Amino acid sequence: MTRDPLSDLIGELLSILRTGTHDVLWSRYSTVEELIHELETLRQRIDDGNATAREQFKVLCLPTGALDEIAISSGWADTWVRLVDGKYRS
């Protein structure tokens, strides 16, 4: 079975979020750990073929979505744009 590219994107985001400090003030998350937990859960559900989880993750990726806001306020907006507009565009 081929791994879903969204699962790989989540893996890269988890790597970023597990290092340094991140500002979640402009998101619905109280802590980075809360976001990490949700992403881990979504990745597992996506790996299991859950279409709803795919859509939930895509909402987090929208412009002004939680991940976009966290990336901008935490100083890794350029990395975020390279991921979502390049490597994982589809």
BELJOLIN-V384431 format. One record per residue. N is the residue number from 0. RES is the residue in one small letter. SS is DSSP state (a for helix, b for strand, c for the rest). PSI is psi in degrees with one decimal (none if undefined). Layout:
# BELJOLIN-V384431
n = <N | N>
res = <RES | RES>
ss = <SS | SS>
psi = <PSI | PSI>
This chain:
# BELJOLIN-V384431
n = <0 | 1 | 2 | 3 | 4 | 5 | 6 | 7 | 8 | 9 | 10 | 11 | 12 | 13 | 14 | 15 | 16 | 17 | 18 | 19 | 20 | 21 | 22 | 23 | 24 | 25 | 26 | 27 | 28 | 29 | 30 | 31 | 32 | 33 | 34 | 35 | 36 | 37 | 38 | 39 | 40 | 41 | 42 | 43 | 44 | 45 | 46 | 47 | 48 | 49 | 50 | 51 | 52 | 53 | 54 | 55 | 56 | 57 | 58 | 59 | 60 | 61 | 62 | 63 | 64 | 65 | 66 | 67 | 68 | 69 | 70 | 71 | 72 | 73 | 74 | 75 | 76 | 77 | 78 | 79 | 80 | 81 | 82 | 83 | 84 | 85 | 86 | 87 | 88 | 89>
res = <m | t | r | d | p | l | s | d | l | i | g | e | l | l | s | i | l | r | t | g | t | h | d | v | l | w | s | r | y | s | t | v | e | e | l | i | h | e | l | e | t | l | r | q | r | i | d | d | g | n | a | t | a | r | e | q | f | k | v | l | c | l | p | t | g | a | l | d | e | i | a | i | s | s | g | w | a | d | t | w | v | r | l | v | d | g | k | y | r | s>
ss = <c | c | c | c | a | a | a | a | a | a | a | a | a | a | a | a | a | c | c | c | c | c | c | c | c | c | c | c | c | c | c | a | a | a | a | a | a | a | a | a | a | a | a | a | a | a | a | c | c | c | a | a | a | a | a | a | a | a | a | a | a | c | c | c | c | a | a | a | a | a | a | a | a | a | c | c | a | a | a | a | a | a | a | a | a | a | a | c | c | c>
psi = <135.9 | 136.1 | 138.7 | 131.7 | -30.8 | -34.7 | -40.3 | -39.8 | -43.9 | -40.9 | -42.6 | -39.9 | -40.7 | -38.9 | -41.6 | -46.6 | -23.8 | -2.0 | 147.7 | -167.2 | 149.7 | 141.0 | 112.5 | 9.5 | -40.4 | 17.9 | 179.1 | -1.0 | 141.7 | -31.3 | 161.4 | -36.4 | -36.9 | -44.2 | -45.2 | -44.7 | -44.8 | -42.7 | -40.1 | -41.8 | -45.6 | -41.5 | -43.5 | -44.0 | -38.9 | -43.5 | -27.9 | 0.1 | 17.3 | 110.9 | -33.4 | -40.4 | -38.2 | -45.0 | -39.6 | -41.1 | -41.5 | -34.9 | -39.2 | -25.5 | -9.4 | 155.3 | 134.1 | 11.3 | 173.8 | -46.7 | -38.2 | -47.0 | -41.6 | -43.4 | -45.4 | -49.7 | -15.4 | -1.6 | 13.8 | 35.2 | -39.5 | -42.6 | -43.4 | -48.3 | -41.3 | -35.7 | -52.9 | -21.3 | -4.1 | -90.6 | -39.2 | 33.4 | -43.6 | none>
